[in-house]
Amino acid sequence: MPKLPVVSGKEAVKAFAKIGYRPDHQTGSHIILRHVNEPHRRLSVPNHREISKGLLHDLIKEAGLTVEEFIELL
């Protein structure tokens, strides 16, 4: 399994947008993404300069991606 890259919140939002997640709203420093197709899954991405490895791994898993697929989206 490849190592997780160091990404910012904005980079993660751009990557998730490529698979159908769109910004729904922002609460504080967290951008809430919502998938355009049913069942309209949501992701909460912190708008920080660097997302921690554990959180990034959880977001990738929640989006139904593998680390390799996520890296290709960047």
N, C-alpha and C positions, 0 to 999 in steps of 0.2 A: 504494500500500500504506500503510495507516495506521501511525502510530508505535506501537511496543510500549509498553504501560503499565508503570508501576513497580508491581510486586506483591511481596508477601512470600511466604515459603514456604507459610504457612497458607492464604493466598488462592489460590495456585496449586493446592494440594491440593483445596480446595473446588471449584474450577473443573473439575479433572480428574475429580473424583467424579461430576460431572453427566453425564459420558460413559462411566461404567462402571469407572473406576479406584478401587480400594479400598486403604487402607493395609494392607500385608502385614506389615512390621516396620520398626523403626528401628535404624539403625547409626550411632552417634554423633549428629551433627546432621543426618543425611540420612534422610528418610522414603522408604521404598521402597513404591511403589504397584504394584499388580498388577491387570490388567484381568480382569473377571469372566468374560468369554467367551474361547473359544479364539482365538488361540494364547497367551493369557495374557501379553501384553506387560508389561514392567516399566518404570517410570520411577523415577529417583532424584532426589528433590526436596530441595534443602538447606532446612533449617528456619531460614532467616535472615530478617532484617527486610526485606531487599531482594535480589532475585535479579538478577544481572547480565543485561544485554540479550542478550548472546550465548548464555548458558546458557538463558535463557527461550525464545529463538528455537529452539534445538536441541530443547528439551523439547516445544514446540508441534509441531515438524516430526516428532519421533519418535512423538507421539501421533496423527499423521495429520490434524492440523488446519491450518487457515490462521490467520493472525493475526486476521483478521476474525471467524472462528468462535470463537477463544479469547476475544476481547474480549466477544462476546455472552454467553459463559458466566460472565463476572465479575459 
